[in-house]
Amino acid sequence: MGTPEAPHPVDFGRTAADYDRYRLGFPDSFYERLTALGWIAPGLRVLDVGTGTGALALGLAARGYDVVGLDPSPDLLDVARRRAGELGLDVPFVEGTAEATGLEPASFDLVTAAHCWWWFDGPRAVAEARRVLKPGGRLLMANFSYLPTPDSVPEATERLVLAHNPGWTKAGESGIHEEQIRDLDAGGLLDVQSFSYVEPATFTHEAWRGRMRACSGVGAALPPADVEAFDRDLAAMLAERFPEELAIPHRVFVATGRMG
């Protein structure tokens, strides 16, 4: 493994195709739990910040929500618009940041951020969410992360990522994001709550390789030749150590608070 170094700049637009094809959307159980808790309900107007390729925005739109997706990456937004057209969903995708959406104040019932909050300036993003939310509206941070448990496929893969990109800072995470709860508390949201649970997911070798090419430490950061070298090494490691279909546990973690 290489010695630590400064992380490469991250741009998920570089890996938009793999991100669209191989990054998992939220499971049905996620939407079912949020509905049972009364935190989401069809008909709400939703702003999905950091929408990326639109996985959460499109998942909500397919369930009867009026959704706007927002992201700073034109490449990811192009993929999201294409996916919306393929699904027959009318979802506007606009360019902007969570800290400065440029959208009208008090115009949304729900602001969501799916697997992206750590890329934001938390206090500014909470303040902007408060600005665009209606009274009583809700900010909801959602995360769906593989678990790099000891001797697992994700742990072995993260070691390989670090060998190719020693400056990567996301290895070894548990999927529990206490900083999101702190941001909600510090931002003055009420009734701050969170929950988490583990959901299994299966991958072929091809799908896991694509998932990891779409990782912040690989396709979103490394030059194309280095991504190809990582992918070759990952294919060899999987064939040698994990030859069967891959069962990868993922953690769903949600943190939320509401406006007064």
C-alpha positions, 0 to 999 in steps of 0.5 A, a space after each residue: 500500500 502506498 504512503 498517505 498523500 493528498 486526495 485527488 479532486 473528486 468529480 463524479 461526472 467523470 464516472 457518470 456511466 458507471 454511476 448510473 449503471 452500477 450504483 444501487 438505488 434505495 431498496 423498497 424497504 427504505 420507502 416503506 419505512 419512511 412512509 410508515 413513519 409519516 416522514 414522506 407521503 405522495 403529493 409532497 413537493 420535494 427538492 433532492 439536492 446532490 441528486 447525481 444521476 437521480 436515483 432518489 429523485 426518480 424513486 420518489 417521482 415513481 411513487 407519486 411525488 412532485 420532485 425537482 433534482 439539483 446537482 452541480 455536475 452537468 454530466 450527472 444531470 444529463 444521465 438523470 434526465 435521460 433516465 427520467 425520459 426512459 421511465 416516463 417521469 416528468 422530473 426537472 433536473 437543474 444545476 446548482 448546489 445544496 448551499 445555494 440552490 437559487 430556488 424560491 423560498 418556502 417552496 418545498 415540503 421536503 428536502 432530501 440529500 441521498 448519500 452526499 451530505 459529506 460533500 456539502 458545507 453542512 451548516 450552509 446546506 442546512 440554512 439553504 434547506 430551511 430557506 426553501 422549505 415551507 413551515 413544517 417542512 422536513 430535511 431528510 438525509 439518506 445513506 445506503 452504504 456497503 459495509 467493509 466488515 473484516 475479511 469481506 469483499 468490501 474490506 479487501 476492495 478498499 485495501 486495493 483502492 488505497 493501494 491505487 489512491 493512498 489519499 482516499 479518505 472514505 475507507 472503513 466507514 460504518 455507514 453511521 453518520 453522527 455528523 448529519 445529526 449534529 448538523 440538523 441540531 445545530 441548524 435549529 431543526 426540530 424533532 431530530 431523529 435517525 434510524 439505521 438497518 442492514 439490507 443485503 445486496 448481491 453483485 456479480 463480479 462485473 457489477 461490483 467492479 462497476 460499483 467500485 469504478 464509480 467510487 469517489 476514490 477510483 473513477 471520480 478521482 483517478 486518471 483513466 489509465 489508473 482506473 483501468 489498472 485498478 479494475 484489472 487488479 480488482 478483477 484478479 483479486 475477485 477471481 482468486 479470493 471471491 469466485 462466487 456471486 458476491 453477497 454485500 451487506 449495505 447499511 441504510 442510515 437516515 437522519 431527519 428534522 423538521 421546520 417549526 
